[in-house]
């Protein structure tokens, strides 16, 4: 990985305890890696299309430029593999 920064999207919904766990997992990953996972959160409940796509899968971490996603549950190895897939 070359250390380039990249922005992911974390699809979530308010009150989702799994989404909270996903954010904690990402934060833990970021403390021990060379290429942190930066993301912005997108609330799916405000968009019917997003609910259809991700409603039963959230939280979902997606890279919009490479169309790579991982669904919960994910761990540090999954996050590292995601970064490798998009060659960051």
C-alpha positions in Angstrom: 0.0 0.0 0.0 1.4 3.4 -0.9 -0.1 5.5 1.8 -2.5 7.5 -0.4 -5.5 8.7 1.4 -8.9 7.7 0.1 -12.5 8.4 1.2 -14.9 5.5 1.8 -18.6 5.6 2.5 -20.0 3.9 5.6 -23.7 3.2 4.9 -25.5 3.1 8.2 -28.7 4.0 10.0 -29.2 5.8 13.3 -29.5 3.6 16.4 -27.8 0.7 14.7 -25.5 -0.9 17.3 -23.7 -2.9 14.5 -22.9 0.4 12.8 -21.4 1.7 16.1 -19.3 -1.5 16.3 -18.2 -1.0 12.7 -17.0 2.5 13.5 -15.1 1.2 16.5 -13.5 -1.5 14.3 -12.4 1.1 11.7 -11.0 3.4 14.5 -9.0 0.4 15.9 -7.7 -0.5 12.5 -6.7 3.1 11.9 -4.5 3.2 15.0 -2.3 0.3 13.8 -2.1 0.7 10.0 -0.1 2.8 7.6 -3.1 3.6 5.4 -6.0 4.7 7.5 -9.6 4.2 6.3 -11.2 7.7 6.0 -14.9 7.6 5.5 -18.0 9.7 5.5 -21.3 8.3 6.9 -24.4 8.1 4.7 -27.8 7.6 6.5 -29.7 5.1 4.3 -33.1 5.6 5.9 -33.5 8.9 4.0 -33.3 7.3 0.6 -35.5 4.4 -0.6 -32.9 3.3 -3.1 -30.2 3.0 -0.5 -32.6 1.1 1.8 -33.2 -1.4 -0.9 -29.5 -1.8 -1.6 -28.2 -1.8 1.9 -31.1 -2.2 4.4 -30.4 -5.8 5.3 -26.6 -5.5 5.0 -25.7 -2.4 7.0 -23.2 -1.4 8.0 -21.5 -1.5 4.6 -18.2 0.1 3.9 -17.8 1.1 0.2 -15.2 2.8 -1.9 -17.1 4.7 -4.5 -14.3 5.0 -7.1 -13.6 1.3 -7.2 -17.1 -0.1 -6.3 -15.6 -2.3 -3.6 -17.7 -3.1 -0.6 -17.5 -5.1 2.6 -20.5 -5.8 4.8 -20.5 -6.3 8.5 -19.1 -8.1 10.3 -15.6 -7.1 9.1 -12.3 -7.1 11.0 -8.9 -5.6 10.5 -7.9 -8.3 8.0 -11.0 -7.5 5.9 -10.2 -3.8 6.0 -6.6 -4.5 5.0 -7.7 -6.7 2.1 -10.2 -4.1 1.0 -7.3 -1.5 0.8 -5.2 -4.0 -1.1 -8.0 -4.7 -3.6 -8.1 -1.0 -4.5 -4.3 -0.8 -4.4 -4.0 2.0 -1.8 
